[in-house]
Amino acid sequence: MSVFEQPGHDVRLEWGAEGVAALAPGCAVLVVVDVLSFSTRVDLALARGERIRPVRWLSPEPACGDAMPLSSPNGATLSMAASDTGLEVLAACLRNARAVARRAVALAAGKPVGVVPCGERWGVVLGPEPGSTGPLRPCVEDHLGAGAMVAALLELGAGSPSPEATLAELTWRSAGAEVAALVTGSASGRELVEHGRAEFVAHAVAADASTVAPRLVNGVYDRG
């Protein structure tokens, strides 16, 4: 057992693809957090009655049934990496952290839950010819989203948090009423606003606005 699995704790947290690999051996459930924008897009889509199939970045695939393919360098790619572990996989954002926490506790059945904030990647090129990704950039929105997830898990009696999870929870609680302003004013938030997506950012910062708990089953996020 590796110390990087954060053994001895019921709620664990680590960043990015490396976090998926580190936490998977000791957890029953992995929760992918990508506030801007994959997890929020999944939440909004499922609320409309749609289903989402995550697609690894730079690996386009044809549509599968009635599930809409959605590619991203962070949330979608990490969802697939988490799925490859064979564990239960959920997608959380600020909008649905409480709902996802309830489902995570039920699915974990007393075993540890791993929270994985995706972060951003330096050097991502968007557009019709997307480019490759660079090193991880830990970001404001996912740190807060992960903190909201940890806080909700603890409120439900999920057990003891690791120091990594505790730090995120403390950040979330300290941010309080400033969460929306912090996310909107962050580099990620400003980037989306500058690209005409201010309305989406407003949806993304609406904490606890959703009761959707996206679960990845057979490669597709659904409410079931």
Residue pairs with C-beta under 8 A, 6 or more apart in sequence:
1 7
1 25
1 26
2 22
2 25
4 14
4 22
5 12
5 22
5 23
5 25
5 26
6 12
6 13
6 14
6 22
6 23
6 26
6 162
6 164
6 165
7 26
8 160
9 112
9 159
9 160
9 161
9 162
9 165
10 112
10 113
10 158
10 159
10 160
10 161
11 112
11 113
11 115
11 150
11 153
11 154
11 158
11 159
11 160
11 161
11 162
11 165
12 23
12 26
12 27
12 112
12 113
12 114
12 115
12 161
12 162
12 164
12 165
13 19
13 23
13 114
13 115
13 116
13 117
13 146
13 150
13 161
13 162
13 164
13 165
13 168
14 22
14 23
14 114
14 116
14 164
15 116
15 117
15 118
15 119
15 136
15 138
16 78
16 116
16 117
16 118
16 119
16 136
17 77
17 78
17 81
18 136
19 114
19 116
19 117
20 30
20 78
20 81
20 82
20 85
20 114
20 116
21 81
23 30
23 114
23 116
24 30
24 82
24 85
24 87
24 114
26 112
26 114
27 87
27 108
27 111
27 112
27 113
27 114
28 87
28 88
28 107
28 108
28 109
28 111
28 112
28 113
29 87
29 88
29 89
29 90
29 104
29 107
29 108
29 111
29 113
29 114
30 82
30 85
30 87
30 88
30 89
30 90
30 113
30 114
30 116
31 89
31 90
31 91
31 92
31 100
31 104
31 113
31 114
31 115
31 116
31 149
32 38
32 39
32 75
32 78
32 79
32 82
32 89
32 90
32 91
32 92
32 116
32 118
33 39
33 91
33 92
33 93
33 115
33 116
33 117
33 118
33 142
33 145
33 146
33 149
34 40
34 72
34 74
34 75
34 78
34 91
34 93
34 117
34 118
34 142
34 145
35 93
35 94
35 141
35 142
35 144
35 145
35 183
35 204
36 139
36 141
36 183
36 188
36 189
36 192
36 201
36 204
37 72
37 75
37 192
37 200
37 204
38 54
38 70
38 72
38 74
38 75
38 76
38 79
38 91
38 118
39 75
39 91
39 92
39 93
39 145
39 214
40 93
40 94
40 95
40 200
40 203
40 204
41 52
41 70
42 52
42 70
42 75
42 91
42 93
42 214
42 221
43 91
43 93
43 95
43 96
43 210
43 212
43 214
44 95
44 203
45 51
45 52
45 68
45 70
46 52
46 212
46 214
46 221
46 222
46 223
47 210
47 212
50 68
51 66
51 67
51 68
51 220
51 221
51 222
52 67
52 68
52 69
52 70
52 214
52 220
52 221
53 63
53 64
53 67
53 68
53 69
53 70
53 219
53 220
53 221
54 69
54 70
54 71
54 72
54 75
54 76
54 77
54 79
54 80
54 216
54 219
54 221
55 61
55 69
55 70
55 71
55 76
55 80
56 71
56 76
56 77
56 80
57 71
57 72
57 73
57 74
57 76
57 77
57 130
57 133
58 71
58 73
58 130
58 132
59 71
60 69
60 71
61 69
62 69
63 69
64 219
64 220
67 220
70 76
73 121
73 124
73 133
74 118
74 119
74 120
74 121
75 91
75 118
78 116
78 118
79 89
79 91
79 216
79 221
80 219
82 89
82 116
82 216
83 89
83 216
83 219
88 104
88 107
88 108
88 215
89 215
89 216
90 100
90 103
90 104
90 107
90 213
90 214
90 215
90 216
91 100
91 214
91 216
91 221
92 100
92 101
92 115
92 145
92 148
92 149
93 145
93 204
94 141
94 144
94 145
94 148
94 179
94 183
94 204
94 205
94 206
94 207
94 208
95 203
95 204
95 206
95 207
95 208
95 209
95 210
95 212
96 208
96 209
96 210
96 211
96 212
96 213
96 214
97 145
97 148
97 149
97 151
97 152
97 207
97 208
98 152
98 208
99 210
99 211
99 212
99 213
100 149
100 152
100 213
100 214
101 149
101 152
101 153
101 155
101 156
101 158
102 152
102 156
102 213
103 213
103 215
104 113
104 153
104 158
105 113
105 153
105 156
105 157
105 158
107 215
108 158
112 159
113 153
113 158
115 146
115 149
115 150
115 153
115 165
115 168
116 146
117 138
117 142
117 143
117 145
117 146
117 168
118 142
119 136
119 137
119 138
119 139
119 142
120 136
120 137
120 139
120 142
120 188
121 133
121 134
121 135
121 136
121 137
122 133
122 134
122 135
122 136
122 137
123 131
123 132
123 133
123 134
124 130
124 131
124 132
124 133
124 134
125 131
125 132
139 186
139 187
139 188
140 182
140 183
140 186
140 187
140 188
140 189
141 183
141 186
141 188
141 189
141 204
143 168
143 171
144 168
144 171
144 172
144 175
144 179
144 182
144 183
146 165
146 168
146 172
147 168
147 169
147 170
147 171
147 172
147 173
147 175
148 172
148 207
150 161
150 165
150 166
150 168
150 169
150 172
151 169
151 172
151 173
153 161
154 161
154 169
161 169
172 179
175 182
179 205
179 207
180 205
180 206
180 207
183 189
183 201
183 204
183 205
184 190
184 193
184 201
184 202
184 205
189 201
192 198
192 200
192 201
193 201
203 209
212 223
213 223
214 221
214 222
214 223
215 221
215 222
215 223
215 224
217 224
